């Protein structure tokens, strides 16, 4: 537990809504609720005996004045079978700021402490209701931007990742026990003499989890994508087609877009923050020059760029200048627009223009002239984005590792296992094998929280909202 304090917070989002919820957790939760709640037919609080997980209708009353604050439904969930593992009470009232603030104020006046961000979930972890991987997934459920991201977070919240990690730890623990027996009692025949198969299985579990880690992080955090190119290539038309709305102004005049426009998209389950930018070219105009500098900055911050070329005219000096600024380490989609017109150059010419090796077969040809062409262009670009993000990982793959911290810990554990395998193969003393295996066991324990320090635990909850 985090202490004997009873905590309280508003658990619904700020703003107006039909319903707002004040949540209370701790030993005094039911007592505090009883002090301010009056059931039907009662003019004063303190007369309701709260049964576990039963909803009650009534009113919230200010004890000192007897004033009715709001109409409410309340429920008391007794620990340890509650979200935090403690007694938890919830007050459902009207979702305006005034009633919520007044009710929370009354609860705090009666002894509850304002909850810190993530404190309800942290108590669930400290009370053994959730492990650290499950607790960390709660905020991902709240912040998920796509159904695929929500699915990945839900699987972790349900303990699927923890199950796999614990299985690997059990295998390592069995090997460690065998090594300890072998060191202390070398004559004991029951000691594990051939741990290679169990060690290989633990390594396979970790490798399988790491396969989708890069894609998992992008599904959780999103991809920053930017459309770049010279003026009048159709960047804003592509942006609008992908966005499904006229978010950017489209005219035949080059230089129309002077600043970046951004919108979140769901592309095959991948959250993509797409930016439309000013065309890059030499300009004497101060406003347009600033827009071009912002485009270059957007490209530097992006995870992925869509270079849009005008296929109806030959590659120009502007195209070559843009190509020079491209980073070989940054993911790139090359799209040739206006393929409804006579082509002025071929895919191989576009590939040769780039300052690094690029497969011309990866270049897509699109047209944004009609709805039909737009749909084909959207499908083409989305497919390419999905291919870049998922790589060889099937987009429906379960148990995607979505957190950088988990990825790092799994990589460290995998490295230690490989070192242990090498030590066994080389015939080194079992003490050296034990050191690597114990390190791997500890790294995996940090994922679930079993070997995590207080500093790590605090870091997991620092991004949570108040009330969760």
C-alpha positions in Angstrom: 0.0 0.0 0.0 1.0 3.6 -0.4 0.0 4.5 3.2 -3.1 4.8 5.3 -4.4 7.9 3.4 -7.7 7.8 1.7 -7.5 9.5 -1.6 -10.0 11.2 -3.9 -10.1 12.7 -7.4 -12.4 13.5 -10.3 -12.1 10.5 -12.6 -13.8 11.9 -15.7 -12.3 14.2 -18.3 -12.4 18.0 -17.7 -15.2 19.9 -19.3 -19.0 19.5 -19.5 -20.7 16.1 -19.8 -23.8 14.2 -18.9 -22.1 12.4 -16.0 -19.0 13.1 -13.9 -17.4 10.7 -11.4 -15.6 11.4 -8.1 -13.6 8.4 -7.0 -12.5 7.7 -3.4 -10.1 4.9 -2.4 -8.9 3.9 1.1 -10.0 2.6 4.5 -12.3 5.6 5.1 -13.9 5.7 1.6 -17.3 4.2 2.7 -17.3 6.4 5.9 -16.8 9.6 3.9 -19.4 8.7 1.4 -21.9 7.9 4.1 -21.3 11.3 5.7 -22.5 13.2 2.5 -24.9 10.8 0.9 -28.7 10.6 1.6 -30.8 8.0 0.1 -34.4 8.3 -1.2 -36.8 9.4 1.5 -34.0 10.6 3.8 -33.3 14.2 4.6 -29.9 13.6 6.1 -26.8 11.5 5.4 -25.5 8.6 7.4 -28.5 6.3 7.2 -27.4 4.1 4.2 -25.6 0.8 4.8 -23.6 0.3 1.6 -23.7 -3.3 0.3 -20.7 -4.3 -1.9 -21.0 -3.3 -5.6 -24.6 -2.2 -5.3 -25.7 1.1 -6.9 -27.7 3.6 -4.7 -29.7 6.6 -5.8 -29.9 9.7 -3.7 -28.4 13.1 -3.1 -25.1 14.5 -2.0 -25.7 16.7 1.0 -23.3 19.3 2.6 -23.2 18.1 6.2 -22.7 21.5 7.9 -25.6 23.3 6.1 -27.8 20.4 5.0 -27.8 21.9 1.5 -28.3 19.5 -1.4 -25.3 19.7 -3.7 -26.4 17.3 -6.5 -28.5 14.3 -7.4 -26.2 11.2 -7.6 -25.8 7.5 -8.0 -23.2 6.0 -5.7 -21.5 2.6 -5.4 -19.1 1.1 -2.9 -16.7 -1.7 -4.0 -15.1 -3.4 -1.0 -11.4 -4.4 -1.1 -9.6 -6.5 -2.0 -12.0 -7.1 -4.9 -11.8 -3.6 -6.2 -9.7 -1.7 -8.7 -7.1 -0.5 -6.1 -7.5 -3.5 -3.8 -8.8 -1.1 -1.2 -12.4 0.1 -0.5 -13.4 2.2 -3.5 -16.4 4.4 -3.7 -17.6 6.3 -6.7 -20.1 9.2 -6.9 -21.8 9.7 -10.3 -23.2 13.2 -10.5 -23.9 15.7 -13.2 -20.8 16.3 -15.3 -20.3 20.0 -14.9 -17.3 21.5 -13.2 -19.3 23.1 -10.4 -20.9 20.0 -8.9 -17.7 17.9 -9.3 -15.5 20.5 -7.6 -18.0 20.9 -4.7 -18.3 17.2 -4.2 -14.6 16.7 -4.3 -14.1 19.6 -1.9 -16.6 18.0 0.6 -14.8 14.6 0.3 -11.4 16.3 1.0 -12.8 18.3 3.9 -13.8 15.1 5.5 -10.2 13.7 5.4 -9.5 12.4 1.9 -6.3 13.6 0.3 -6.2 14.8 -3.4 -4.9 11.9 -5.4 -1.7 12.2 -7.4 -1.5 11.4 -11.1 -1.9 7.6 -11.5 -2.2 7.0 -7.8 -5.3 4.8 -8.0 -3.5 2.5 -10.5 -0.3 2.7 -8.5 -2.2 1.4 -5.4 -3.6 -1.4 -7.5 0.0 -2.4 -8.4 1.3 -2.0 -4.8 -1.7 -4.1 -3.5 -1.0 -6.9 -6.0 -4.1 -6.3 -8.2 -1.9 -5.6 -11.2 1.7 -6.1 -12.1 3.8 -3.2 -13.5 3.3 -4.2 -17.1 -0.4 -4.3 -16.6 -0.5 -1.1 -14.7 1.6 0.7 -17.4 -0.8 -0.5 -20.0 -3.7 1.3 -18.3 -2.6 4.7 -19.5 -2.1 3.3 -23.0 -5.7 2.2 -23.0 -6.7 5.8 -22.2 -4.4 7.4 -24.8 -4.6 4.8 -27.6 -5.2 6.6 -30.9 -6.4 3.6 -33.0 -8.2 0.3 -32.5 -5.0 -1.6 -33.1 -3.2 0.4 -30.4 -6.1 -0.1 -28.0 -6.0 -3.9 -28.7 -2.3 -4.0 -28.0 -2.8 -2.1 -24.7 -5.7 -4.3 -23.7 -3.7 -7.5 -24.2 -1.0 -6.1 -21.9 -3.5 -4.9 -19.3 -5.0 -8.4 -19.3 -1.6 -9.8 -18.5 -0.7 -11.5 -21.8 2.8 -9.9 -21.9 3.3 -10.6 -18.3 2.5 -14.3 -18.8 5.2 -14.6 -21.5 7.8 -12.8 -19.4 7.0 -14.9 -16.3 7.3 -18.1 -18.3 10.8 -17.0 -19.4 11.7 -16.1 -15.8 10.5 -19.5 -14.5 12.7 -21.3 -17.0 15.7 -19.2 -15.9 14.9 -19.7 -12.3 14.8 -23.5 -12.8 18.3 -23.3 -14.5 19.6 -21.1 -11.7 18.4 -23.6 -9.1 20.1 -26.4 -11.0 23.4 -24.5 -11.2 23.3 -23.6 -7.5 22.8 -27.3 -6.7 25.6 -28.2 -9.1 28.0 -25.8 -7.4 27.1 -26.8 -3.9 26.6 -30.5 -4.5 28.5 -31.6 -7.6 27.9 -35.2 -6.8 24.1 -34.7 -6.7 22.7 -36.5 -9.7 19.4 -34.6 -9.6 21.1 -31.3 -10.5 20.4 -29.9 -13.9 23.4 -30.8 -16.0 22.0 -29.8 -19.5 20.1 -26.6 -19.3 20.5 -25.7 -23.0 17.0 -26.6 -24.1 15.3 -24.5 -21.3 17.7 -21.6 -22.0 17.0 -21.8 -25.7 13.2 -21.7 -25.0 13.6 -18.7 -22.7 15.6 -17.0 -25.5 12.9 -17.9 -28.1 10.2 -16.3 -25.9 12.2 -13.0 -25.7 13.0 -13.1 -29.4 9.3 -13.5 -30.3 8.3 -10.6 -28.1 11.0 -8.4 -29.7 10.0 -9.2 -33.3 7.1 -6.7 -33.2 8.7 -4.2 -30.7 9.5 -1.5 -33.3 6.1 -1.7 -34.9 4.5 -1.8 -31.4 6.2 1.4 -30.4 5.0 3.1 -33.5 1.4 1.8 -33.0 1.5 3.2 -29.4 3.2 6.6 -30.0 2.3 7.2 -33.6 4.3 8.1 -36.7 5.2 11.6 -37.7 4.8 11.8 -41.5 5.5 14.8 -43.7 4.7 15.4 -47.3 7.5 17.3 -49.1 8.2 18.4 -52.6 8.5 21.4 -54.9 5.4 23.7 -55.3 2.4 22.5 -57.3 3.1 18.8 -57.2 -0.2 18.0 -55.5 1.0 17.9 -51.9 -2.1 19.5 -50.5 -4.4 17.4 -52.7 -2.7 14.3 -51.3 -3.0 15.6 -47.8 -6.7 16.2 -48.3 -7.2 12.8 -49.9 -5.6 11.1 -47.0 -7.3 13.3 -44.4 -10.7 12.7 -46.1 -11.5 16.4 -45.9 -10.5 19.7 -47.4 -8.0 20.7 -44.6 -5.5 22.3 -46.9 -6.2 25.0 -49.6 -5.7 23.6 -53.1 -5.1 26.0 -56.0 -3.1 25.9 -59.3 -0.9 28.7 -58.0 2.5 27.5 -56.7 3.3 28.5 -53.1 -0.3 28.5 -51.8 0.7 26.5 -48.7 2.8 28.8 -46.5 2.7 26.9 -43.2 2.5 23.4 -42.0 -1.0 21.8 -41.5 -1.3 18.7 -39.3 -3.9 16.0 -38.8 -4.0 12.6 -37.0 -4.9 9.6 -39.3 -5.6 6.0 -38.7 -3.6 4.0 -41.3 -4.0 0.3 -41.0 -4.1 0.6 -37.2 -1.1 3.0 -37.2 -1.7 6.5 -35.7 0.0 8.9 -38.2 0.4 12.6 -37.6 0.5 13.8 -41.2 1.9 17.3 -42.1 1.3 19.2 -45.3 4.1 21.6 -45.9 5.1 24.5 -48.1 6.8 23.6 -51.4 10.5 23.8 -51.2 12.1 26.2 -53.7 14.3 29.3 -53.9 12.2 32.3 -52.9 12.7 36.0 -52.2 9.5 36.4 -50.4 10.0 36.6 -46.6 6.7 34.7 -45.7 7.3 32.0 -48.2 10.9 31.6 -47.1 9.8 31.1 -43.5 7.4 28.5 -44.7 10.1 26.6 -46.5 12.3 26.7 -43.4 9.5 25.2 -41.3 9.1 22.5 -43.9 12.8 21.6 -43.5 12.3 21.5 -39.7 9.2 19.3 -40.1 11.2 16.9 -42.2 14.0 16.8 -39.6 11.4 15.9 -36.9 9.5 13.4 -39.0 9.8 9.6 -38.7 8.7 9.2 -42.3 8.6 11.5 -45.4 6.5 11.3 -48.5 8.4 12.9 -51.4 5.9 13.9 -54.0 7.1 14.4 -57.6 5.2 15.8 -60.6 5.3 13.1 -63.2 4.0 15.4 -65.9 7.1 17.5 -66.1 10.8 16.5 -66.1 12.8 16.3 -62.9 13.9 19.9 -62.1 16.8 21.5 -60.2 14.3 22.0 -57.3 13.7 18.2 -57.2 17.4 17.5 -57.0 17.9 20.1 -54.3 15.2 18.5 -52.2 16.8 15.1 -52.8 20.1 16.4 -51.4 18.4 17.2 -48.0 17.0 13.6 -47.6 18.4 11.4 -44.8 19.2 7.8 -45.8 18.3 6.7 -42.2 14.8 8.2 -42.4 11.9 6.2 -43.8 10.9 7.5 -47.2 8.0 7.0 -49.6 8.5 8.3 -53.1 5.3 9.0 -55.0 5.0 10.2 -58.6 1.8 12.2 -59.0 -0.3 12.9 -62.2 0.2 9.5 -63.8 -3.0 10.3 -65.7 -0.8 12.5 -68.0 2.0 11.6 -70.3 5.0 10.7 -68.1 8.0 12.9 -68.4 10.4 10.5 -66.6 10.5 7.0 -65.3 10.8 5.5 -61.8 14.4 4.6 -62.3 15.1 8.4 -63.0 13.6 9.3 -59.7 15.5 6.5 -57.9 18.8 7.7 -59.5 18.1 11.2 -58.3 18.2 10.2 -54.6 21.6 10.5 -52.8 21.4 6.9 -51.6 20.3 3.5 -52.8 16.5 3.2 -53.3 14.6 0.4 -55.0 12.7 1.8 -58.0 10.1 -0.9 -57.4 9.2 0.8 -54.1 8.2 4.0 -55.9 4.5 4.4 -56.3 2.7 6.2 -59.1 -0.6 7.9 -58.3 -3.2 10.4 -59.6 -5.3 12.7 -57.6 -7.5 13.8 -60.5 -10.8 12.1 -59.6 -12.4 10.3 -56.6 -11.6 7.0 -58.1 -8.0 8.0 -58.7 -7.8 9.5 -55.2 -9.0 6.2 -53.6 -6.4 4.3 -55.5 -3.7 6.8 -54.4 -4.8 6.6 -50.8 -4.7 2.8 -50.8 -1.3 2.8 -52.5 0.2 5.3 -50.0 -1.5 3.6 -46.9 -0.2 0.2 -48.0 3.3 1.6 -48.3 3.1 3.2 -44.9 1.9 0.0 -43.4 4.7 -2.0 -45.0 7.3 0.4 -43.6 5.9 0.3 -40.1 5.0 -3.4 -39.8 7.9 -4.7 -41.9 7.8 -8.4 -41.7 5.4 -8.4 -38.7 1.8 -9.2 -39.6 -0.4 -6.3 -38.7 -2.7 -8.5 -36.6 0.1 -10.0 -34.5 -0.7 -10.2 -30.9 1.5 -9.2 -27.9 3.2 -6.3 -29.6 5.7 -4.8 -27.2 4.7 -1.1 -27.3 7.0 0.5 -24.7 10.6 1.5 -25.2 11.4 0.5 -21.6 10.1 -3.0 -22.2 12.0 -3.3 -25.4 15.3 -2.3 -23.8 14.8 -4.7 -20.9 14.0 -7.6 -23.2 17.0 -6.8 -25.3 19.3 -6.8 -22.2 17.8 -10.1 -21.0 18.3 -11.6 -24.5 21.9 -10.5 -24.5 22.6 -12.0 -21.1 21.0 -15.3 -22.2 23.2 -15.4 -25.3 26.2 -14.8 -23.1 25.1 -17.6 -20.8 24.7 -19.9 -23.8 28.2 -19.0 -25.0 29.7 -19.7 -21.6 28.0 -23.1 -21.5 29.3 -23.9 -25.0 32.8 -22.8 -24.0 32.7 -25.0 -20.9 33.2 -22.1 -18.5 32.6 -22.4 -14.8 28.9 -22.5 -13.8 29.5 -19.4 -11.7 30.0 -17.3 -14.9 26.8 -18.8 -16.4 24.9 -17.9 -13.2 25.9 -14.3 -13.3 24.5 -13.8 -16.8 21.3 -15.8 -16.0 20.6 -13.8 -12.8 21.1 -10.6 -14.7 18.6 -11.8 -17.4 16.1 -12.9 -14.6 16.4 -9.4 -13.0 15.9 -7.6 -16.3 12.7 -9.6 -17.0 11.5 -8.9 -13.4 11.7 -5.2 -14.1 9.1 -5.6 -16.8 6.5 -7.0 -14.4 7.8 -5.0 -11.4 9.1 -7.9 -9.3 12.6 -6.5 -9.4 11.9 -2.9 -10.2 13.2 -0.1 -8.0 11.0 2.6 -6.5 12.4 5.1 -8.9 11.3 3.0 -11.9 7.9 2.4 -10.4 7.4 6.2 -10.0 8.5 6.8 -13.6 5.9 4.4 -14.9 3.1 6.4 -13.3 4.3 9.9 -13.9 2.5 10.2 -17.3 -0.9 9.1 -15.8 -3.8 11.5 -15.5 -5.3 12.4 -12.1 -8.2 10.1 -11.3 -6.8 6.9 -12.8 
